[in-house]
Amino acid sequence: MIRAAIVGATGYAGEELIKILLKHPEVKITYICAKIDKPQKFLDIFPWAKGKCDLLCDNIDLKAIENKADIVFLALPHKTSMDFAPPLLKAGKVVIDLSADYRFEDTDVYQKWYQAEHKDKENIKNAVYGLPEIYKERIKKSKFIANPGCYPTAAILSLAPLLKNRLCETDVIIVDTKSGYSGAGRKSPNDPFWQGIKDNFKAYKVDLHQHSPEINQELSKQAGKDIKIIFVPHLLPIERGILETIYVKMGAPVHQSTSLPTLGGQQLIDLYKKFYKDAPFVRIKKEGEFPQLKDVQHTNFCDIAVKVSEDKKFIIIIAAIDNLIKGAAGQAVQNMNIIYGLKETEGLL
């Protein structure tokens, strides 16, 4: 039985991790903690946990974590995980970090976008970007995972087949995305944030969101050249779910026998299905069908539809995920399953 600790158990992602791991047949949650005023029963914080989890939610105690856990999930705010990952890794623990602290290969990029100097540059090279559909073989051999962001998960999965096969132009890639409010983290009832989303729908951090460089980094690897997307996120007045609509210009096929004028939607759908044939959580929609949030909420699936515009000049990709599961906690558990040689879907279906 794998002994698991969740650090940051009172946040959205930490709570989801506990919900998933309580049902996982190969895992026992042995320690939970968070930055809280005083230790208290988890079921007193979250009444749904009554009869399911009677653990004490402690303040963060590294020695207790080292003694009680084999794997540690860091569901902490950005700029915080790098204080805790080094001693846990030194103690031989498997660490899955859900923050952005270890996602960037270039710490100067991290500093620019998160306004903080990285304190643990030594471990950057040891962290594997935890997108299983792309890096499964590396994840298998790793003990340290940088779990991807929610927006990047949907964007990278949507664009990787096109960029890898050189089927689109790369000069203009537009990622138009909408997210539920849980992506902003748990807020106080008195936070003015709530007034900003009630009966409202708005764009925010237009072409300035901190997930942009993460997406650029990973898409550049797929394309074999520098990629810079135009990224516009929007906030929906619902709790969970991300829907992304991506626009790219059609490119001349490479390594394909199909000529450009006859490259159609069904051919792209077939290509996507082949690309993700070993990816149990990616579902490619039939021609003319498109994802919606209710299809993926409370699941670890990423649903993708691909369509060629009527004038054959553009490819439109639409993807949907649950930002708290495939975009955070579920993907973290998926990575854990791969590391421990379990069935990839264990505890997630």
C-alpha positions in Angstrom: 0.0 0.0 0.0 1.4 3.4 -1.0 1.4 5.9 1.9 0.4 9.4 0.7 0.7 12.8 2.3 -1.1 15.9 1.0 0.5 19.2 1.7 -2.1 22.0 1.2 -5.1 19.9 1.9 -7.5 22.8 2.4 -7.2 24.2 -1.1 -9.3 23.2 -4.1 -6.6 20.9 -5.5 -5.8 19.4 -2.1 -9.4 18.7 -1.4 -9.8 17.0 -4.8 -6.7 14.9 -4.2 -8.1 13.6 -0.9 -11.5 12.8 -2.6 -9.6 10.8 -5.3 -7.1 9.0 -3.1 -9.8 7.9 -0.6 -11.2 5.7 -3.4 -7.8 4.6 -4.7 -7.4 0.8 -4.0 -3.6 1.1 -3.8 -3.2 4.2 -1.6 -3.6 5.0 2.1 -3.7 8.7 3.0 -1.4 8.8 6.1 -0.9 12.5 6.6 -2.6 15.8 5.6 -1.6 19.3 6.4 -2.0 22.9 5.4 -1.1 26.4 6.5 -3.9 26.8 9.0 -4.4 28.7 12.3 -4.6 25.5 14.4 -4.8 21.7 13.7 -8.3 20.4 13.3 -10.1 17.4 12.0 -10.4 17.4 8.2 -14.1 16.5 8.5 -14.7 19.6 10.6 -13.3 21.7 7.7 -15.1 19.7 5.0 -18.3 18.0 6.3 -18.5 15.7 3.2 -15.5 13.9 4.7 -17.5 12.6 7.7 -17.3 8.9 7.8 -14.6 8.9 5.1 -11.6 10.7 6.5 -11.0 11.3 10.2 -7.4 12.4 9.9 -6.2 15.6 11.6 -5.3 18.4 9.3 -2.0 19.5 10.8 0.2 22.5 10.3 3.1 21.5 7.9 5.6 19.3 9.7 8.4 17.9 7.4 9.5 15.3 9.9 6.0 13.9 10.2 5.7 13.8 6.4 9.1 12.0 6.1 8.1 9.4 8.7 4.5 8.7 7.5 4.6 9.0 3.7 6.1 7.4 0.6 4.7 10.0 -1.8 4.0 13.7 -1.1 1.6 15.8 -3.1 2.5 19.5 -2.8 -0.8 21.3 -3.4 0.6 24.6 -2.4 0.5 28.2 -3.8 3.2 29.1 -6.3 6.5 30.3 -4.8 5.9 28.0 -1.8 6.7 24.5 -3.0 10.4 25.2 -3.5 10.7 25.6 0.2 9.5 22.0 0.9 10.5 20.0 -2.2 14.3 19.9 -1.5 14.2 18.2 2.0 11.5 15.8 0.9 13.5 14.7 -2.2 16.6 14.4 -0.1 14.7 12.1 2.2 14.0 9.9 -0.8 10.3 10.7 -1.2 8.4 10.7 -4.4 7.2 14.3 -4.8 4.5 15.6 -7.1 4.3 19.4 -7.1 1.1 21.0 -8.3 2.5 24.5 -8.3 4.4 26.2 -11.1 7.7 26.2 -9.1 9.4 23.4 -11.1 7.6 23.6 -14.5 10.1 26.0 -16.1 13.5 24.9 -17.4 14.7 28.5 -17.4 14.5 30.0 -14.0 14.8 33.5 -15.5 11.4 32.9 -17.1 10.0 31.7 -13.8 11.3 34.9 -12.1 9.8 37.1 -14.8 6.3 35.7 -14.6 6.0 34.8 -10.9 8.0 37.8 -9.6 10.2 35.6 -7.4 13.8 34.3 -7.6 13.9 30.5 -7.6 15.4 29.1 -4.4 16.0 25.6 -5.7 17.6 25.8 -9.1 19.5 22.5 -8.4 16.3 20.4 -8.6 14.9 22.0 -11.8 16.9 19.5 -13.9 15.4 16.6 -11.9 11.8 17.6 -12.3 9.8 15.9 -15.2 7.0 17.9 -16.7 4.1 15.6 -15.8 1.9 15.5 -18.9 1.5 11.7 -19.2 0.3 11.8 -22.8 3.6 13.3 -23.9 6.2 12.3 -21.3 5.0 8.9 -20.0 8.3 7.2 -20.4 10.2 9.9 -18.5 7.5 9.9 -15.8 8.0 6.2 -15.3 11.6 6.7 -14.3 11.1 9.8 -12.2 10.6 10.6 -8.5 9.9 14.2 -9.0 7.0 15.5 -11.1 6.1 19.1 -12.0 2.4 18.8 -12.5 1.3 20.9 -15.5 -1.0 23.9 -15.2 -4.7 23.6 -16.1 -4.8 25.9 -19.1 -1.5 24.4 -20.5 -2.8 20.8 -20.2 -5.7 21.5 -22.5 -3.7 23.7 -24.9 -0.7 21.3 -25.2 -2.9 18.2 -25.8 -4.9 20.2 -28.4 -1.9 21.3 -30.4 0.8 18.6 -30.0 -0.5 16.4 -32.8 -0.5 19.3 -35.3 2.9 20.7 -34.3 4.6 17.3 -34.1 3.4 16.5 -37.6 4.1 20.0 -39.0 0.4 20.4 -40.1 -0.1 24.0 -39.1 1.7 27.3 -39.4 3.3 28.6 -36.2 3.4 32.3 -36.7 -0.1 32.9 -35.2 -1.6 30.5 -32.7 -4.6 31.9 -30.8 -5.7 30.2 -27.6 -9.1 31.5 -26.4 -10.0 29.9 -23.2 -12.7 30.0 -20.5 -12.4 28.7 -16.9 -14.5 28.3 -13.9 -13.6 30.4 -10.8 -12.0 27.6 -8.9 -8.9 28.1 -11.1 -8.2 31.3 -9.1 -7.9 29.3 -5.8 -10.1 29.3 -2.7 -11.2 32.7 -1.7 -12.7 34.3 1.5 -16.5 34.9 1.3 -15.6 38.6 1.8 -13.2 38.7 -1.1 -14.2 41.3 -3.7 -13.4 38.6 -6.3 -16.9 37.2 -5.8 -18.6 40.4 -6.8 -16.5 40.5 -9.9 -17.8 37.2 -11.2 -21.4 37.2 -10.1 -23.7 37.3 -13.2 -20.6 38.2 -15.2 -18.2 37.0 -17.8 -14.9 38.7 -18.5 -11.4 38.4 -20.0 -8.5 38.8 -17.6 -4.7 39.0 -17.9 -5.1 39.3 -21.6 -1.9 38.0 -23.3 -0.2 38.4 -19.9 -1.2 35.2 -18.1 1.6 33.3 -16.4 0.6 30.1 -18.1 1.6 31.5 -21.5 5.3 30.8 -21.1 4.6 27.3 -19.9 2.5 26.6 -23.0 5.2 28.2 -25.2 7.9 26.1 -23.6 6.2 22.8 -24.2 4.8 23.6 -27.6 8.2 24.7 -28.8 9.5 21.2 -28.0 6.7 19.6 -30.1 7.3 22.0 -33.0 11.1 22.0 -32.9 11.1 25.8 -33.0 10.2 28.7 -30.8 6.4 29.1 -30.4 4.7 32.2 -29.0 1.0 31.9 -28.6 -1.6 34.6 -28.2 -3.4 33.6 -25.0 -6.6 35.1 -23.8 -8.3 33.6 -20.7 -11.8 34.4 -19.5 -13.5 33.8 -16.2 -16.9 32.0 -16.1 -19.4 32.3 -13.3 -19.3 28.6 -12.6 -17.1 26.6 -10.2 -15.2 24.2 -12.5 -14.2 23.3 -16.0 -12.1 24.8 -18.8 -13.2 25.1 -22.5 -10.5 26.2 -25.0 -11.0 27.2 -28.6 -7.8 27.3 -30.5 -7.2 28.8 -34.0 -4.2 27.9 -36.2 -3.5 28.4 -39.9 -3.4 25.3 -42.1 0.1 24.3 -43.1 1.5 22.0 -45.8 1.6 18.4 -44.5 5.0 16.9 -43.8 5.5 13.2 -43.7 2.0 12.8 -45.1 0.9 11.5 -48.5 -2.2 13.7 -48.3 -2.0 16.9 -50.4 -3.1 20.2 -48.7 -6.3 20.8 -50.7 -7.8 17.5 -49.6 -6.7 17.5 -46.0 -10.1 17.4 -44.2 -11.6 17.2 -40.8 -11.9 13.4 -40.7 -8.2 13.0 -41.7 -7.2 15.2 -38.8 -9.5 13.3 -36.4 -7.9 10.1 -37.5 -4.4 11.6 -36.9 -5.4 12.7 -33.4 -6.8 9.3 -32.6 -3.6 7.7 -33.7 -1.5 10.2 -31.8 -3.4 9.5 -28.6 -4.1 5.8 -29.1 -2.3 4.9 -25.8 -3.8 7.8 -23.9 -6.8 6.6 -21.9 -7.9 10.0 -20.8 -7.9 11.8 -24.1 -11.2 11.4 -26.1 -11.4 12.6 -29.7 -14.8 13.7 -30.8 -16.4 12.5 -34.0 -16.7 14.9 -36.9 -19.3 17.6 -36.2 -19.3 16.9 -32.4 -17.8 19.3 -30.0 -16.9 19.1 -26.2 -18.8 20.8 -23.5 -18.0 21.2 -19.9 -20.6 18.9 -18.5 -19.0 16.0 -20.4 -15.7 16.4 -18.4 -16.6 17.9 -15.1 -15.6 15.7 -12.2 -13.5 13.5 -14.5 -9.9 13.1 -15.6 -10.8 13.3 -19.3 -9.7 15.7 -21.9 -12.2 15.9 -24.8 -10.9 17.3 -28.1 -12.7 18.2 -31.3 -10.9 19.3 -34.5 -12.4 21.0 -37.5 -11.1 22.5 -40.8 -12.6 25.8 -41.7 -14.8 26.0 -44.8 -12.1 27.8 -46.8 -9.5 25.2 -45.7 -7.3 28.0 -44.4 -7.7 27.3 -40.6 -7.8 24.5 -38.2 -10.1 25.0 -35.2 -9.5 22.8 -32.1 -11.9 22.8 -29.1 -10.9 21.1 -25.9 -12.5 20.6 -22.5 -11.2 19.5 -19.1 -12.0 19.8 -15.5 -9.4 22.2 -14.2 -9.4 20.6 -10.7 -9.0 17.0 -12.0 -7.2 16.6 -15.3 -5.9 20.2 -14.8 -4.6 19.4 -11.3 -5.4 16.6 -8.8 -6.4 13.9 -11.2 -3.4 14.4 -13.4 -1.2 14.2 -10.3 -2.7 10.8 -9.4 -2.3 9.7 -13.0 1.4 10.5 -12.7 1.6 8.6 -9.4 0.0 5.6 -11.1 2.6 5.6 -13.8 5.5 6.0 -11.4 4.4 3.1 -9.3 3.7 0.8 -12.3 0.0 0.8 -11.6 -2.7 0.8 -14.2 -2.8 4.4 -15.5 -6.5 4.8 -14.8 -6.4 3.3 -11.3 -8.7 5.3 -9.0 -9.6 7.7 -11.7 -12.6 6.0 -13.4 
